[in-house]
Structures are given as C-alpha cells and as structure tokens.
Amino acid sequence: MSDCAKPAQIAISLLTHDQWTGSWTYARELIRELGKRPDSVRVEVLINEHGWRGLKDQVPDSVALVRARGYRVGRGRARKRLAMGAAALAPRRLELQLSADVELVHYPMTLNVPAVRRPTAMTLHDVQYHDLPHAFTPAQRRWRSVMYDRPARQATFVVTDSDHARARIIEVVGVLPERIATVHPGVDRARFTPQPSPQDPGLLAPLHLPGRFVYYPASLWAHKNHIGLLDALAACADRDLALVCTGATFGRRRWLMSAAAERGLGDRVRHLELVPDAVLPALYRAATALVFPSRYEGFGLPPLEAMASGCPVASSLRCSLEEVCGSAAVALDPDDAEQMAHAIGRVVGDEELRTRLRAAGSQQASEFSWARSADQLVSVYGKALGRELTARP
C-alpha cells in the first residue's frame, strides 16, 4: 500500500483540566467524526481517568482510548496545572504510552501535554490573552506565552477555529501563514433541532424555568460580559423578562447573583451552573431568544447551536462572531447596555422578527457541520505529514 493510500496514524492528546467547555465539545465531536474515517485516519486518544469516563461511551469503536499512566489530575486549578507542569518536565513517560506507529500528535485542547518528538498539530482557539491583556494577570499572560505561543511556533501545523483567529495568530504569535489553517467547528443537527423532543418536559421540569426568558450559556469569565448583560436587562422595558444562565461559575455564582440583586433583578435572574449535555437543546428550544454579549470569541458555538435549535439569536458580532452568525442574528454592542436592551426588546417583543431569525438561523447553521470540520482536519493532517489523505468516510 502506498503512503498516499494508507491511513494516517494519529494520536490526540486530551490530557487537560477543562472538560465542560467549548474546547472539550470541539475535541469530542471531532474525535467522533474522525472515528468514522478509518480509511483516512486511525485515531488513538491519550486521556486521563476522569476524561476517559466522560468519553468512553461517546466515540466509535474504531477510536482507541489510551488511559495515561502517571498523570493524576486533582481538584483545583493549581493541582491541575502542577500535573501539566510535571508532564511537561518529564514527557517521555507519557509519549512511550503512544503506539509506536503514531505519525502525528494533535493537541485539540491547545496544551501540548505531553511534548513529543514527532510531528504535531496544535489547535489554538484564540489569542485573547494578547488582545484583552487586562483580563489576565501578568502571571497568566506569561503562562499562556509559554504554554500556547511557543508550542504554536514550534508545531508542524496549527489549526484554529475562525479566519479572525487565524489572522490574529499570524500577527501576534508569529506562526507562518502556510502553517496555519482555519477549521470551523460544526453543530450536531441531530441533537440541535427545532423539533421538540418528547423528553424535553422531563429534562426541563427540575430546572423550574421562568415563563419567558432569554438564555445565556457561558462560563463566568470577564470577557463573557455577564455584568453588561445584567445592565441591559435592568434597562429593558419588558419587566417580566427573565434571564437564565448556564456554564462554569468557578465559585463566583454568589457574586453574580449579588450583582443581579443590586440592579433589582434578584427574582429575574437564574444561574443553573453546569447542566448535562442532554438538557442544552431543550433549553434552546424553551428560550424566547439566545443572548450572547461576549466581548471576545475564537469561534462561539452557542449562537450556532441556538440557530440549529430554532432559537432566535441576539449576539455580539465582534471577532469571530460575525463569521458564526452571518446576517442571522440581531447585533448587540457589548459595551452599550442601552443598545443591548433595545435589541433584546426588539427580539422578544416581535414575533415576526423571531420567525425571520429562526429561518435565517437554520440556513446559517446548515453551513457548519462536524463532518465538514473532520474533512478539513484530515486535509491538515495530510499537509503536516506531506501526503494526501482521503477525507470522506
């Protein structure tokens, strides 16, 4: 069998501390799709015990899950970073657990653990730490420079989520244009669909949702702009409209709820923290609209998932979000609470507008699929290895 005909042997490292994030969804969905292409790529995943439990029932049998020995990740970010640091200082022990015929190691969660002596592909989702430096401490910026920028310059090939992120990575990190490609994430149209599921009532009942609400799924990071959204909700003319949030809070839920109470919104704001994946499509379908006032995104999956689910979208169009939303969303200015309040009021108060947004959103979401993402990624692997690989399953 010629080199061009045989499948590439790819290892994917998921030795990371972030399992409930968009990056984890990105990695999981790509692994699922790559597993459907055994004639193009053979995939093994290096993963810790915690990650293995979260992935073992979600990928095809063709994907080999390798539980890494000697990589223990405890609770808390300090312990997790200690584990990554130890792996970085002694990478050979982990590398030896990979199959001998692995040709390339891909780091879809950005962190290059373990460092290897083989060709590498690295996904760098964004460079927020360069573009919004005030959102990070000096120590955090230095850590990202070491863990993100240097490996990106050394990688055989870099993958990123949007054309906006690609341009910024070339400019501020110094990756050569010919060594970086955009692979847009996708959306699972089988899960995220406008048609209600018979399971929806049972999934939503324990959440005790308000009657009319806008939905914001985002971790409690500064750039997600929760405070700006609270200011917009307080300025909204519709005093019966509620806000439901989900996502990682990092122990700051009480802080957010105090901020809501200070604005007279105590009974109109709910934060459900992390919810199971199965609940997300039902939440999109139940919401009057998705609001997405983020100041910075490398891509932005929630607007795309909402559109696929028939949920009207009002979103910031900064950074990559214009690529994601196209003309299928009402624009939000994340730095102008009054403008956001007016835009949200338009969406929730105009059924005809919501109908148009649903139709436009469905069309926009159809442009993105994980199958297409996987095809593009197979092409990247081929470029990194210097040979052409067949993309389709």
Kinemage of the C-alpha trace (Angstrom):
@kinemage 1
@onewidth
@group {chain A} dominant
@subgroup {mainchain}
@vectorlist {calphas} color= white
{ca met a 1} P 0.000 0.000 0.000
{ca ser a 2} L 1.398 3.405 -0.978
{ca asp a 3} L 1.871 6.131 1.608
{ca cys a 4} L -0.948 8.093 -0.052
{ca ala a 5} L -3.366 5.176 0.252
{ca lys a 6} L -2.698 4.019 3.803
{ca pro a 7} L -4.489 5.725 6.716
{ca ala a 8} L -2.516 8.136 8.855
{ca gln a 9} L -1.867 7.061 12.433
{ca ile a 10} L -2.939 9.985 14.612
{ca ala a 11} L -2.760 10.392 18.385
{ca ile a 12} L -4.951 13.028 20.029
{ca ser a 13} L -3.986 14.238 23.487
{ca leu a 14} L -6.820 15.164 25.847
{ca leu a 15} L -4.651 15.468 28.943
{ca thr a 16} L -6.306 18.646 30.104
{ca his a 17} L -8.245 20.066 33.021
{ca asp a 18} L -11.148 21.553 31.022
{ca gln a 19} L -13.947 19.079 30.387
{ca trp a 20} L -17.037 21.299 30.497
{ca thr a 21} L -16.053 23.884 27.924
{ca gly a 22} L -16.472 24.609 24.242
{ca ser a 23} L -12.959 23.259 23.686
{ca trp a 24} L -13.988 19.883 25.104
{ca thr a 25} L -17.076 19.812 22.864
{ca tyr a 26} L -14.842 20.659 19.897
{ca ala a 27} L -12.428 17.831 20.669
{ca arg a 28} L -15.135 15.264 21.399
{ca glu a 29} L -17.111 15.962 18.225
{ca leu a 30} L -14.030 15.878 16.015
{ca ile a 31} L -12.911 12.579 17.539
{ca arg a 32} L -16.373 11.124 16.851
{ca glu a 33} L -16.192 12.159 13.203
{ca leu a 34} L -12.583 11.132 12.698
{ca gly a 35} L -13.506 7.708 14.049
{ca lys a 36} L -15.879 7.321 11.080
{ca arg a 37} L -12.942 7.667 8.664
{ca pro a 38} L -10.759 4.580 9.328
{ca asp a 39} L -9.640 4.513 5.698
{ca ser a 40} L -8.196 8.009 6.141
{ca val a 41} L -7.030 8.139 9.753
{ca arg a 42} L -6.626 5.719 12.636
{ca val a 43} L -7.101 7.563 15.908
{ca glu a 44} L -5.960 6.881 19.436
{ca val a 45} L -6.714 9.268 22.279
{ca leu a 46} L -4.372 9.791 25.227
{ca ile a 47} L -6.628 10.625 28.160
{ca asn a 48} L -6.705 10.590 31.954
{ca glu a 49} L -9.132 8.530 34.020
{ca his a 50} L -11.613 11.374 34.516
{ca gly a 51} L -11.712 12.184 30.821
{ca trp a 52} L -11.972 8.503 29.899
{ca arg a 53} L -15.165 8.147 31.934
{ca gly a 54} L -16.637 11.134 30.100
{ca leu a 55} L -15.680 9.908 26.612
{ca lys a 56} L -15.751 6.106 26.596
{ca asp a 57} L -19.400 5.779 25.529
{ca gln a 58} L -19.343 8.679 23.069
{ca val a 59} L -16.849 7.663 20.378
{ca pro a 60} L -16.827 4.888 17.740
{ca asp a 61} L -15.155 1.560 18.492
{ca ser a 62} L -12.512 2.411 15.899
{ca val a 63} L -11.106 5.048 18.286
{ca ala a 64} L -8.646 3.626 20.809
{ca leu a 65} L -8.743 5.307 24.230
{ca val a 66} L -5.392 5.117 25.999
{ca arg a 67} L -5.640 5.826 29.722
{ca ala a 68} L -2.455 7.646 30.601
{ca arg a 69} L -0.499 6.190 33.488
{ca gly a 70} L 1.295 8.579 35.791
{ca tyr a 71} L -0.885 11.587 35.005
{ca arg a 72} L -3.051 12.354 38.021
{ca val a 73} L -5.140 15.494 37.970
{ca gly a 74} L -6.503 16.586 41.346
{ca arg a 75} L -9.186 19.113 42.149
{ca gly a 76} L -8.430 22.779 41.802
{ca arg a 77} L -6.597 24.660 39.070
{ca ala a 78} L -3.294 24.732 40.980
{ca arg a 79} L -3.135 20.933 41.231
{ca lys a 80} L -4.203 20.512 37.632
{ca arg a 81} L -1.507 22.861 36.410
{ca leu a 82} L 1.006 21.051 38.607
{ca ala a 83} L 0.115 17.823 36.804
{ca met a 84} L 0.608 19.512 33.436
{ca gly a 85} L 3.903 21.004 34.560
{ca ala a 86} L 5.181 17.604 35.700
{ca ala a 87} L 4.157 16.111 32.363
{ca ala a 88} L 5.958 18.898 30.529
{ca leu a 89} L 9.157 18.287 32.516
{ca ala a 90} L 9.045 14.516 32.005
{ca pro a 91} L 7.163 13.965 28.730
{ca arg a 92} L 8.942 10.768 27.684
{ca arg a 93} L 6.992 8.609 30.154
{ca leu a 94} L 3.716 9.654 28.575
{ca glu a 95} L 4.991 9.573 24.999
{ca leu a 96} L 6.062 5.961 25.432
{ca gln a 97} L 2.405 5.062 26.077
{ca leu a 98} L 1.551 6.002 22.485
{ca ser a 99} L 1.619 3.332 19.795
{ca ala a 100} L 4.939 3.063 18.026
{ca asp a 101} L 3.353 3.719 14.617
{ca val a 102} L 1.790 7.066 15.600
{ca glu a 103} L 2.858 9.547 12.929
{ca leu a 104} L 1.432 12.777 14.328
{ca val a 105} L 0.118 14.034 17.675
{ca his a 106} L -2.721 16.545 17.704
{ca tyr a 107} L -3.442 18.784 20.700
{ca pro a 108} L -7.057 19.970 20.180
{ca met a 109} L -7.227 21.497 23.676
{ca thr a 110} L -4.146 23.650 22.886
{ca leu a 111} L -1.997 22.371 25.762
{ca asn a 112} L 0.903 20.348 24.362
{ca val a 113} L 0.975 17.641 27.022
{ca pro a 114} L 2.956 15.542 26.537
{ca ala a 115} L 5.571 17.216 24.360
{ca val a 116} L 6.718 14.686 21.760
{ca arg a 117} L 9.485 14.175 19.227
{ca arg a 118} L 7.075 13.518 16.369
{ca pro a 119} L 5.195 15.852 14.014
{ca thr a 120} L 2.494 17.784 15.835
{ca ala a 121} L -0.716 19.643 15.080
{ca met a 122} L -1.919 22.138 17.658
{ca thr a 123} L -5.300 23.818 17.889
{ca leu a 124} L -5.006 27.390 19.144
{ca his a 125} L -8.559 28.605 19.629
{ca asp a 126} L -7.810 32.293 20.145
{ca val a 127} L -5.277 34.800 21.439
{ca gln a 128} L -7.468 36.632 23.911
{ca tyr a 129} L -4.522 36.947 26.287
{ca his a 130} L -2.876 39.194 23.661
{ca asp a 131} L -5.998 41.052 22.558
{ca leu a 132} L -7.552 41.579 26.012
{ca pro a 133} L -4.473 41.635 28.270
{ca his a 134} L -6.320 43.480 31.052
{ca ala a 135} L -8.455 40.360 31.565
{ca phe a 136} L -5.382 38.395 32.694
{ca thr a 137} L -2.803 38.796 35.429
{ca pro a 138} L 0.846 39.137 34.379
{ca ala a 139} L 1.438 35.573 35.601
{ca gln a 140} L -1.458 34.260 33.485
{ca arg a 141} L -0.136 36.028 30.409
{ca arg a 142} L 3.360 34.619 30.943
{ca trp a 143} L 1.939 31.117 31.445
{ca arg a 144} L -0.003 31.338 28.177
{ca ser a 145} L 3.002 32.667 26.337
{ca val a 146} L 4.970 29.595 27.408
{ca met a 147} L 2.176 27.027 27.049
{ca tyr a 148} L 0.468 28.419 23.912
{ca asp a 149} L 2.672 30.737 21.850
{ca arg a 150} L 5.946 28.856 21.908
{ca pro a 151} L 4.395 25.440 21.070
{ca ala a 152} L 2.363 27.061 18.269
{ca arg a 153} L 5.527 28.412 16.651
{ca gln a 154} L 7.167 25.005 17.003
{ca ala a 155} L 4.214 22.895 15.791
{ca thr a 156} L 4.301 21.248 12.388
{ca phe a 157} L 0.856 22.709 11.718
{ca val a 158} L -1.573 24.921 13.637
{ca val a 159} L -5.358 24.706 13.463
{ca thr a 160} L -7.701 27.467 14.555
{ca asp a 161} L -11.466 27.994 14.624
{ca ser a 162} L -12.026 31.124 12.545
{ca asp a 163} L -10.445 33.351 9.948
{ca his a 164} L -10.353 36.138 12.547
{ca ala a 165} L -8.349 33.968 14.945
{ca arg a 166} L -6.035 32.834 12.123
{ca ala a 167} L -5.185 36.416 11.194
{ca arg a 168} L -4.518 37.359 14.825
{ca ile a 169} L -2.338 34.280 15.455
{ca ile a 170} L -0.230 35.078 12.405
{ca glu a 171} L 0.153 38.674 13.560
{ca val a 172} L 0.767 38.372 17.299
{ca val a 173} L 2.159 34.837 17.760
{ca gly a 174} L 4.258 34.729 14.610
{ca val a 175} L 3.002 31.479 13.084
{ca leu a 176} L 3.787 31.386 9.357
{ca pro a 177} L 0.666 31.707 7.161
{ca glu a 178} L 1.431 28.489 5.296
{ca arg a 179} L 1.462 26.547 8.588
{ca ile a 180} L -1.961 27.522 9.921
{ca ala a 181} L -5.436 26.626 8.679
{ca thr a 182} L -8.979 27.560 9.683
{ca val a 183} L -11.193 24.600 10.550
{ca his a 184} L -14.597 25.939 11.560
{ca pro a 185} L -16.309 23.885 14.290
{ca gly a 186} L -19.678 22.374 13.470
{ca val a 187} L -23.040 21.712 15.039
{ca asp a 188} L -24.786 18.388 15.572
{ca arg a 189} L -28.046 18.829 13.665
{ca ala a 190} L -29.371 15.531 15.026
{ca arg a 191} L -29.244 16.910 18.599
{ca phe a 192} L -29.830 20.588 17.992
{ca thr a 193} L -33.104 20.648 16.111
{ca pro a 194} L -36.179 22.899 16.260
{ca gln a 195} L -38.499 19.922 16.714
{ca pro a 196} L -39.339 19.422 20.402
{ca ser a 197} L -38.346 16.081 21.858
{ca pro a 198} L -40.740 14.000 23.981
{ca gln a 199} L -38.006 14.125 26.634
{ca asp a 200} L -37.974 17.934 26.814
{ca pro a 201} L -40.612 18.326 29.575
{ca gly a 202} L -38.900 15.794 31.809
{ca leu a 203} L -35.491 17.371 31.262
{ca leu a 204} L -36.705 20.901 31.954
{ca ala a 205} L -39.122 20.286 34.838
{ca pro a 206} L -36.399 20.013 37.544
{ca leu a 207} L -34.997 23.394 36.440
{ca his a 208} L -38.192 25.330 37.343
{ca leu a 209} L -37.685 27.738 34.458
{ca pro a 210} L -39.482 31.097 34.294
{ca gly a 211} L -42.245 31.508 31.730
{ca arg a 212} L -40.391 33.909 29.377
{ca phe a 213} L -36.634 34.099 29.413
{ca val a 214} L -33.552 34.840 27.378
{ca tyr a 215} L -30.771 32.311 27.677
{ca tyr a 216} L -27.018 32.835 28.038
{ca pro a 217} L -24.769 29.737 28.180
{ca ala a 218} L -21.254 30.922 29.053
{ca ser a 219} L -18.615 30.352 31.690
{ca leu a 220} L -18.229 33.177 34.199
{ca trp a 221} L -15.170 34.728 32.595
{ca ala a 222} L -14.813 38.501 32.375
{ca his a 223} L -14.925 38.662 28.575
{ca lys a 224} L -18.300 36.882 28.562
{ca asn a 225} L -19.719 40.171 29.867
{ca his a 226} L -22.356 38.927 32.305
{ca ile a 227} L -22.367 42.256 34.113
{ca gly a 228} L -23.034 44.117 30.865
{ca leu a 229} L -25.937 41.754 30.228
{ca leu a 230} L -27.367 42.435 33.698
{ca asp a 231} L -27.177 46.167 32.987
{ca ala a 232} L -29.021 45.590 29.706
{ca leu a 233} L -31.706 43.503 31.387
{ca ala a 234} L -32.193 46.204 34.024
{ca ala a 235} L -32.672 48.754 31.220
{ca cys a 236} L -35.142 46.562 29.309
{ca ala a 237} L -38.674 47.940 29.075
{ca asp a 238} L -40.043 44.410 29.460
{ca arg a 239} L -40.037 43.958 33.251
{ca asp a 240} L -41.372 40.409 33.055
{ca leu a 241} L -38.455 39.091 31.013
{ca ala a 242} L -36.096 36.779 32.907
{ca leu a 243} L -32.509 35.696 32.254
{ca val a 244} L -31.320 32.099 32.585
{ca cys a 245} L -27.586 31.402 32.563
{ca thr a 246} L -25.633 28.146 32.486
{ca gly a 247} L -21.941 27.325 32.492
{ca ala a 248} L -18.980 27.008 34.818
{ca thr a 249} L -19.013 29.624 37.598
{ca phe a 250} L -15.593 28.953 39.193
{ca gly a 251} L -17.146 29.626 42.591
{ca arg a 252} L -18.484 33.057 41.554
{ca arg a 253} L -22.203 32.320 41.284
{ca arg a 254} L -22.956 34.197 44.517
{ca trp a 255} L -21.068 37.210 43.182
{ca leu a 256} L -23.197 37.226 40.012
{ca met a 257} L -26.444 36.875 41.927
{ca ser a 258} L -25.416 39.744 44.239
{ca ala a 259} L -24.770 41.887 41.172
{ca ala a 260} L -28.242 40.981 39.886
{ca ala a 261} L -29.837 41.901 43.219
{ca glu a 262} L -28.040 45.266 43.235
{ca arg a 263} L -29.768 46.051 39.941
{ca gly a 264} L -33.189 44.992 41.178
{ca leu a 265} L -33.082 41.775 39.190
{ca gly a 266} L -32.879 39.259 42.024
{ca asp a 267} L -36.096 37.466 41.055
{ca arg a 268} L -35.466 37.668 37.295
{ca val a 269} L -32.036 36.031 37.046
{ca arg a 270} L -31.305 32.319 37.402
{ca his a 271} L -27.909 30.630 37.120
{ca leu a 272} L -28.163 26.848 36.732
{ca glu a 273} L -24.369 26.344 36.624
{ca leu a 274} L -23.330 23.266 34.608
{ca val a 275} L -26.176 21.306 33.060
{ca pro a 276} L -25.935 17.917 31.296
{ca asp a 277} L -25.393 17.952 27.540
{ca ala a 278} L -28.813 16.358 27.032
{ca val a 279} L -30.514 19.417 28.535
{ca leu a 280} L -28.940 22.028 26.237
{ca pro a 281} L -31.116 21.508 23.127
{ca ala a 282} L -34.257 21.603 25.287
{ca leu a 283} L -33.097 24.861 26.878
{ca tyr a 284} L -32.518 26.457 23.481
{ca arg a 285} L -35.986 25.379 22.350
{ca ala a 286} L -37.613 26.710 25.531
{ca ala a 287} L -35.914 30.127 25.451
{ca thr a 288} L -37.560 33.164 23.889
{ca ala a 289} L -34.134 34.061 22.496
{ca leu a 290} L -30.431 33.442 22.979
{ca val a 291} L -28.415 36.476 24.072
{ca phe a 292} L -24.666 36.393 23.517
{ca pro a 293} L -22.990 39.658 24.593
{ca ser a 294} L -19.415 38.310 24.592
{ca arg a 295} L -16.579 40.740 24.001
{ca tyr a 296} L -14.262 38.092 22.590
{ca glu a 297} L -14.553 34.670 20.968
{ca gly a 298} L -12.287 32.410 18.961
{ca phe a 299} L -15.463 30.959 17.469
{ca gly a 300} L -18.627 30.854 19.599
{ca leu a 301} L -20.624 27.622 19.498
{ca pro a 302} L -23.774 28.710 21.419
{ca pro a 303} L -25.173 31.033 18.703
{ca leu a 304} L -24.734 28.248 16.157
{ca glu a 305} L -26.377 25.659 18.423
{ca ala a 306} L -29.244 28.057 19.120
{ca met a 307} L -29.819 28.704 15.418
{ca ala a 308} L -29.893 24.980 14.701
{ca ser a 309} L -32.426 24.577 17.544
{ca gly a 310} L -34.804 27.210 16.185
{ca cys a 311} L -33.938 29.742 18.874
{ca pro a 312} L -33.718 33.394 17.706
{ca val a 313} L -30.307 34.946 18.383
{ca ala a 314} L -29.183 38.382 19.540
{ca ser a 315} L -25.395 38.407 19.602
{ca ser a 316} L -22.288 40.488 19.671
{ca leu a 317} L -20.629 40.367 16.259
{ca arg a 318} L -17.101 41.003 17.476
{ca cys a 319} L -14.097 38.919 16.498
{ca ser a 320} L -15.224 35.593 15.026
{ca leu a 321} L -18.905 36.000 15.850
{ca glu a 322} L -19.669 37.686 12.529
{ca glu a 323} L -18.371 34.537 10.784
{ca val a 324} L -20.589 32.399 13.016
{ca cys a 325} L -23.774 34.459 12.879
{ca gly a 326} L -23.636 35.979 9.413
{ca ser a 327} L -26.798 38.047 8.939
{ca ala a 328} L -28.936 35.655 11.002
{ca ala a 329} L -28.711 37.488 14.347
{ca val a 330} L -29.707 40.843 15.801
{ca ala a 331} L -26.477 42.663 16.644
{ca leu a 332} L -25.543 43.530 20.233
{ca asp a 333} L -22.943 46.109 21.209
{ca pro a 334} L -21.381 44.512 24.313
{ca asp a 335} L -20.176 47.891 25.575
{ca asp a 336} L -23.542 49.658 25.312
{ca ala a 337} L -26.182 48.436 27.787
{ca glu a 338} L -28.885 50.702 26.345
{ca gln a 339} L -28.312 49.396 22.820
{ca met a 340} L -28.380 45.804 24.086
{ca ala a 341} L -31.582 46.477 25.999
{ca his a 342} L -33.216 47.878 22.863
{ca ala a 343} L -32.015 44.962 20.698
{ca ile a 344} L -33.194 42.360 23.201
{ca gly a 345} L -36.529 44.153 23.475
{ca arg a 346} L -36.916 44.033 19.690
{ca val a 347} L -36.301 40.292 19.545
{ca val a 348} L -38.503 39.237 22.445
{ca gly a 349} L -41.280 41.678 21.540
{ca asp a 350} L -41.620 40.977 17.814
{ca glu a 351} L -42.886 37.514 16.814
{ca glu a 352} L -42.486 38.308 13.117
{ca leu a 353} L -38.816 39.175 13.682
{ca arg a 354} L -38.291 35.969 15.658
{ca thr a 355} L -39.824 33.979 12.797
{ca arg a 356} L -37.406 35.576 10.322
{ca leu a 357} L -34.472 34.937 12.650
{ca arg a 358} L -35.419 31.273 13.016
{ca ala a 359} L -35.479 30.804 9.244
{ca ala a 360} L -32.218 32.702 8.702
{ca gly a 361} L -30.593 30.900 11.620
{ca ser a 362} L -31.489 27.480 10.248
{ca gln a 363} L -29.903 28.389 6.921
{ca gln a 364} L -26.787 29.781 8.625
{ca ala a 365} L -26.373 26.695 10.827
{ca ser a 366} L -26.584 24.438 7.766
{ca glu a 367} L -23.239 25.888 6.630
{ca phe a 368} L -21.470 24.243 9.584
{ca ser a 369} L -21.129 20.529 10.306
{ca trp a 370} L -18.705 18.370 12.249
{ca ala a 371} L -18.387 16.119 9.191
{ca arg a 372} L -17.071 19.067 7.185
{ca ser a 373} L -14.782 20.017 10.071
{ca ala a 374} L -13.343 16.492 10.158
{ca asp a 375} L -12.779 16.507 6.391
{ca gln a 376} L -10.842 19.752 6.720
{ca leu a 377} L -8.848 18.363 9.631
{ca val a 378} L -7.904 15.246 7.659
{ca ser a 379} L -6.565 17.583 4.973
{ca val a 380} L -4.499 19.390 7.631
{ca tyr a 381} L -3.061 16.078 8.835
{ca gly a 382} L -2.094 15.271 5.244
{ca lys a 383} L -0.305 18.600 4.844
{ca ala a 384} L 1.549 18.101 8.124
{ca leu a 385} L 2.652 14.628 7.007
{ca gly a 386} L 3.424 15.649 3.436
{ca arg a 387} L 0.896 13.395 1.737
{ca glu a 388} L -2.695 13.496 0.529
{ca leu a 389} L -5.314 11.737 2.652
{ca thr a 390} L -8.817 10.759 1.536
{ca ala a 391} L -11.219 12.848 3.594
{ca arg a 392} L -14.650 11.235 3.308
{ca pro a 393} L -15.682 8.221 5.450
